[in-house]
Amino acid sequence: MLTTEQRWANQQGVSQFGVFPVVVSGKVIGCLYCDRSGSGPAPDRATVRYITSIVDLVVDGIARRRNG
C-alpha cells in the first residue's frame, strides 16, 4: 500500500482493503468495498475473480434496469 493508503487503513482498523469500481456506460457510478481486519495472506486470484464477478452482476443489473 501507499503511505496514505496505509495511514487510512490504520485509522479504519483494517489490515487489507480493496475498492472495485462499478462502471456503467463508461462512467464510474460507485464501487464495491471489501476489507479485512485480521492478519492473513493477501486474497488469492480466485477471491479477486469472485469479487469482480459480483461487480459484473451489479453492472449488468443496473444496465438491465436502465434499459427495461
PyMOL commands that set and color helices and strands:
alter all, ss='L'
color gray80, all
select helices_A, chain A and resi 3-12+45-67
alter helices_A, ss='H'
color red, helices_A
select strands_A, chain A and resi 16-24+27-36
alter strands_A, ss='S'
color yellow, strands_A
deselect
rebuild
show_as cartoon
